[in-house]
Amino acid sequence: MSEFSSSASHHAARHMGIVLLTLWLAIGFSAPLLAAPRRIPVKVIVLTGFEVGKDTGDSPGEFQYWAEREHLDKQLKIKGAPHVLLYNDKGLFGSVASSPSDPYLTTVTASELIMSLVLDPRLDFSHTYWLINGIAGIDPKQGSIGSAVWAANIVDGDAMREVAPEDMPKGWPYGLFAIGTDAPNTLPKTHADAGG
C-alpha cells in the first residue's frame, strides 16, 4: 500500500508540476497581450478659458490661434469634458475649459475638464507641462494691454463682472456680480439651485 501511495503521490506531484509549468508559460506569453494599451504621452497641454465660435476659421477667441498656428488637427473626445481635445504629432494638446454654447461662461467646467483629462486612461500626463492661458484685465499702473503675466499663486474667483464704484447703482454693496446676473448676491437663473 505504501508503494502504491508513493507512486500515486509522485504521479500527482508530477501532474501538478506540469499544470503549474503550463500556467506559468500561459501567463508569461499572454502578459504582453493583457497589458494595458500604450498611453499617449502628452508633452504640453494648453487650456484656454473660452472660444467665441468654432476652433478654426472664424473670429478668434482665446483658443483659435493655438489650434490654427500649432496645427492641432487631430481630436480626441474625452468623456465628461465640455470641449474636444485637439492635438498634433509633436505632443502639443489643447482644449477650451468652457463650452462655446455656455452663455454664462461658467468656470466649473475648467475643473471638470482637468478631471476628465487626467482620468482618461488613454493619456499619460507623467511628464507634461501645463499652460493655462486666459485673457484678463490688468491695472494700467501695473502693466500694459497685452502684457504677459506669470503668477506664483492663482486663486479662482469664478467668472464675474465688475462695475467701477463711481458707476455702481445706489444700494449695491460692491460692484462684483456673477456672469448671467444683473446685481451682486444673486445667482444666474439657470444655476439658481446651485449649492442647494
C-alpha positions in Angstrom: 0.0 0.0 0.0 2.8 2.4 0.8 4.5 1.7 -2.6 1.2 2.4 -4.3 0.6 5.7 -2.4 4.2 6.7 -3.0 3.7 6.1 -6.8 0.3 8.0 -6.7 1.8 10.8 -4.8 4.8 11.0 -7.2 2.3 11.0 -10.2 0.1 13.7 -8.6 3.2 15.9 -7.9 4.4 15.4 -11.5 0.9 16.3 -12.8 0.8 19.3 -10.5 4.2 20.4 -11.8 3.0 20.1 -15.4 -0.1 22.2 -14.6 2.0 24.9 -12.8 4.5 25.0 -15.7 1.7 25.3 -18.2 0.0 28.0 -16.2 3.4 29.9 -15.8 4.0 29.7 -19.6 0.4 30.8 -20.4 0.7 33.8 -18.1 4.2 34.6 -19.4 3.2 34.5 -23.1 -0.2 36.2 -22.6 1.0 39.0 -20.3 2.0 41.3 -23.1 -1.4 40.7 -24.7 -3.1 41.5 -21.4 -1.0 44.6 -20.6 -2.7 47.9 -20.7 -2.6 49.6 -24.1 0.3 52.2 -24.5 -0.9 55.6 -23.3 -0.4 58.7 -25.4 2.3 60.9 -23.9 1.2 64.5 -23.5 4.3 66.8 -23.7 2.5 70.1 -23.3 -1.2 70.9 -22.8 -2.7 74.4 -23.3 -6.0 75.1 -21.7 -7.8 78.4 -22.6 -10.8 79.9 -20.9 -13.1 80.3 -23.8 -13.6 80.3 -27.6 -16.3 82.5 -29.1 -17.2 80.2 -32.0 -15.5 77.4 -33.9 -12.0 76.3 -33.1 -10.8 77.4 -36.5 -11.9 79.6 -39.4 -14.0 82.3 -37.7 -13.4 85.2 -35.3 -10.8 84.1 -32.8 -11.3 83.9 -29.0 -8.6 82.5 -26.7 -8.1 79.1 -28.3 -8.4 79.6 -32.1 -4.8 80.9 -32.6 -3.4 77.9 -30.7 -5.5 75.5 -32.8 -4.6 77.1 -36.1 -1.0 78.1 -35.7 0.1 75.0 -33.9 -1.8 72.7 -36.3 -3.9 71.0 -33.7 -5.7 69.0 -36.3 -6.3 65.7 -34.5 -9.0 65.2 -31.9 -10.0 63.0 -29.0 -13.4 63.0 -27.4 -12.9 63.0 -23.7 -15.7 61.6 -21.6 -17.1 64.3 -19.3 -15.1 67.2 -20.9 -17.1 70.2 -22.2 -14.8 70.5 -25.3 -13.0 68.1 -27.6 -9.2 67.7 -27.0 -7.2 68.8 -30.1 -3.5 67.8 -30.6 -0.7 67.4 -33.1 2.0 64.8 -33.7 4.6 66.8 -31.7 2.8 66.1 -28.4 1.1 69.5 -28.1 -2.5 69.2 -26.9 -5.1 71.9 -26.3 -8.7 72.4 -25.2 -11.1 75.0 -24.1 -12.2 75.0 -20.4 -15.7 76.0 -21.2 -18.3 75.2 -23.8 -19.0 77.8 -26.5 -22.7 77.1 -26.0 -22.5 78.2 -22.4 -23.9 81.7 -22.3 -22.7 82.3 -18.8 -19.1 81.1 -19.3 -19.2 79.1 -16.0 -15.8 78.2 -14.7 -17.0 75.0 -13.1 -16.2 73.3 -16.5 -12.5 74.1 -16.1 -12.2 71.8 -13.1 -14.4 69.2 -14.9 -12.2 69.4 -18.0 -9.0 68.8 -16.0 -10.5 66.0 -14.0 -11.8 64.4 -17.2 -8.4 64.7 -18.9 -6.3 63.2 -16.0 -8.8 60.3 -15.6 -8.7 59.3 -19.2 -6.8 56.0 -19.4 -5.5 56.8 -22.9 -3.4 59.8 -21.8 -0.1 59.9 -20.0 0.5 63.1 -18.0 3.5 61.9 -16.1 5.9 64.3 -17.9 3.5 67.1 -19.0 3.9 70.8 -18.9 0.6 72.6 -18.3 -0.1 76.1 -19.7 -3.3 77.8 -18.6 -3.9 80.6 -21.0 -6.5 83.3 -20.4 -7.4 86.9 -21.1 -7.8 89.1 -18.1 -7.6 92.7 -17.2 -4.6 94.4 -15.6 -4.2 97.6 -13.7 -2.8 100.1 -16.2 -0.3 101.2 -13.5 1.0 97.6 -13.3 1.2 96.7 -17.0 0.1 97.5 -20.5 -2.6 95.9 -22.7 -1.2 92.6 -23.9 1.2 92.2 -21.0 2.3 88.6 -20.2 2.0 87.8 -16.5 3.4 84.9 -14.5 1.9 84.3 -11.1 3.3 82.2 -8.2 -0.2 81.5 -6.9 -3.6 81.6 -8.5 -7.0 81.9 -6.8 -10.0 81.0 -8.9 -12.6 83.6 -8.1 -15.1 82.4 -10.7 -16.1 84.3 -13.8 -17.7 87.6 -12.9 -18.2 91.2 -13.9 -17.2 94.3 -12.1 -18.7 97.8 -12.2 -16.4 100.6 -11.0 -17.6 102.3 -7.7 -18.4 105.5 -9.5 -20.7 103.6 -11.9 -22.4 101.4 -9.4 -26.1 101.8 -8.8 -27.0 103.1 -5.3 -27.6 100.4 -2.8 -25.1 97.9 -4.2 -22.7 96.8 -1.5 -19.9 96.3 -4.1 -19.5 96.2 -7.9 -18.8 92.5 -8.4 -21.5 90.2 -9.7 -21.8 86.8 -11.3 -22.0 86.5 -15.1 -25.6 85.8 -16.0 -27.0 88.1 -13.3 -27.5 91.8 -13.1 -26.7 92.6 -9.4 -24.5 91.4 -6.6 -25.6 88.5 -4.3 -27.7 86.8 -6.9 -27.3 83.6 -8.9 -28.0 83.1 -12.6 -31.5 81.7 -13.2 -30.0 78.6 -14.9 -27.9 77.9 -11.7 -30.4 79.2 -9.1 -30.4 75.8 -7.3 -26.6 75.6 -7.0 -25.4 74.6 -3.6 -28.9 73.7 -2.5 
